[in-house]
Amino acid sequence: MLTVVVFSYIPCAQTKKESPASGDPIVQSAPTSDTYSDTLRMLKSWLDSEEDEQLARLFSVGHARNGDLLSACRSTDEDTAAAAFLTLQLAGQLDCGTCPDSVWDKHTGLALSCATNLKSADFERMERWLAGRRSRNGYKCGVEGERRIDEPLVYALILDGSSRSQSVLAEMVALERFCGGTDSIAGEALGQLQSLTTAARKLGHNLKLEPDIQTRVRASAFFLPPKYRNDSDVDVLAQTEDRILLDASYRCGSLCGRGYFVVLRKEGNVWQYAIIRLARVS
């Protein structure tokens, strides 16, 4: 059986303070709209149920609730803030403000922003973070079990493919090697960097989804092990005019498998991978 783990890979869900008891009000920043309370209820419903149906609903209304989600991202309840950030990221907001920093920086981690493409400001942020990790003898590894790098950021850099992305990835690999590969989620992707980069260049761009989304995604899912791609399960959870939320998973045995939240974004007449995030594992 696959175990849902998506929130355990967001650092505030790992190091959260005691959450409010069921039914207790969540401490929050001032509402910005009449829909804010409803948005909080939707986030809490997703947190409580961890059902794809709740995530799909949030994804579908994400753009309309952008202000609500930004406010929720500043919630003093860390699980709520994490869920708001993840919704903003998946929905592809042009700007999620300080949300990534407020969720990740206090845990000394580095997260993917909500922008459609990596921008100069994103690279500057990554380079500053990596520079701050350097030490006289190598790198500062932090405490054991600390999440350093948000795994979707690794995939975004691989897909970007620029020389600047390659430079950042090379230093991330050096950091992981120096620290003994203790950041297991991002570290696993970084450990397969060469093969993932080759597969992404060959498969991961300019997708044409007609006539069958599932077949096209299976063929292009460079982040899945090659031997499991053809038999992987691909489900469309929600779709907007320019964005599709998918669940892509594979099984490698009765107690072996992984599932990912995947977002495709439309670019002219083709589709590109926007977000790839591990959601569950067994």
PEJODA-V163947 format. One record per backbone hydrogen bond with DSSP energy under -0.5 kcal/mol. CO is the residue of the C=O (numbers start at 1). NH is the residue of the N-H. E is the energy in kcal/mol with one decimal. If there is no record, write none. Layout:
co=[CO CO]
nh=[NH NH]
e=[E E]
This chain:
co=[3 5 5 6 7 9 10 10 11 11 21 27 27 33 35 36 37 38 39 40 41 42 43 44 45 46 51 51 52 53 54 55 56 57 58 59 61 63 65 66 67 68 69 71 72 76 77 78 79 80 81 82 83 84 85 86 87 88 88 96 98 99 100 101 101 104 104 105 110 119 119 120 121 122 123 124 125 126 127 128 129 130 130 131 133 135 138 139 143 146 148 149 150 150 151 151 152 153 154 155 156 157 162 163 164 165 166 167 168 169 170 171 172 173 174 175 176 177 182 183 184 185 186 187 188 189 190 192 193 194 195 196 197 198 199 199 200 204 207 207 212 213 214 215 216 217 217 218 220 221 225 225 226 226 229 233 235 235 238 242 243 244 244 245 245 246 246 247 248 249 250 253 256 256 257 258 259 259 260 260 261 262 263 263 264 265 267 270 271 272 275 277 279 279 280 281]
nh=[281 8 9 9 10 11 13 14 14 15 24 76 77 36 39 40 41 42 43 44 45 46 47 48 49 50 54 55 56 57 58 59 60 61 62 62 65 66 69 70 71 72 73 74 75 78 81 82 83 84 85 86 87 88 89 90 91 92 93 99 102 103 104 105 106 107 109 108 150 122 123 124 125 126 127 128 129 130 131 132 133 133 134 134 140 138 135 141 146 148 110 151 153 154 154 155 156 157 158 159 160 161 166 167 168 169 170 171 172 173 174 175 176 177 178 179 181 180 184 187 188 189 190 191 192 192 193 196 197 198 199 200 201 202 203 204 204 273 209 271 216 217 218 219 220 220 221 221 222 224 228 229 229 230 232 249 237 247 245 266 240 246 264 237 238 248 262 235 260 233 258 256 252 253 282 250 279 280 248 262 277 246 274 275 244 272 270 267 207 265 263 261 5 6 259 3]
e=[-1.6 -1.1 -0.8 -1.0 -1.3 -0.5 -1.9 -0.8 -0.8 -2.0 -2.6 -0.7 -0.8 -1.1 -2.4 -2.4 -2.0 -2.2 -2.3 -2.7 -2.4 -2.0 -2.5 -2.7 -2.2 -3.3 -0.7 -1.4 -2.9 -1.7 -2.0 -2.8 -2.2 -1.5 -0.7 -0.7 -1.7 -1.2 -2.6 -2.3 -1.9 -2.6 -1.8 -1.3 -1.8 -0.8 -2.1 -2.3 -2.5 -2.3 -2.3 -2.5 -2.1 -2.5 -2.6 -2.6 -2.7 -1.0 -1.7 -2.2 -3.0 -2.1 -2.7 -2.0 -0.6 -2.1 -1.9 -2.2 -3.2 -0.6 -2.0 -2.5 -2.0 -2.3 -2.8 -2.2 -2.2 -2.6 -2.2 -2.1 -0.8 -0.7 -0.8 -0.8 -3.5 -0.6 -2.1 -0.7 -1.8 -0.6 -2.3 -0.5 -1.9 -0.7 -0.7 -1.5 -2.3 -2.2 -2.3 -2.6 -2.0 -2.1 -2.4 -2.0 -2.1 -2.8 -2.3 -1.7 -2.2 -2.6 -2.0 -2.4 -2.5 -2.6 -2.4 -2.2 -3.7 -1.1 -1.6 -2.8 -1.3 -1.3 -2.6 -2.1 -0.7 -0.9 -1.5 -2.7 -2.7 -2.2 -2.4 -2.7 -2.2 -1.6 -3.0 -0.6 -1.6 -0.7 -0.6 -2.4 -2.0 -2.7 -2.4 -1.9 -1.0 -0.6 -1.1 -0.6 -2.5 -1.9 -2.1 -0.8 -0.8 -0.5 -1.6 -2.5 -0.7 -2.5 -2.9 -2.4 -3.3 -0.6 -2.4 -2.7 -1.5 -0.5 -2.4 -2.6 -2.8 -2.8 -1.8 -1.2 -2.5 -0.8 -2.1 -2.3 -3.1 -1.7 -2.3 -0.6 -2.7 -3.5 -3.4 -1.4 -2.4 -2.8 -1.6 -3.3 -3.0 -2.8 -2.5 -3.0 -2.6 -1.5 -2.4 -1.2]
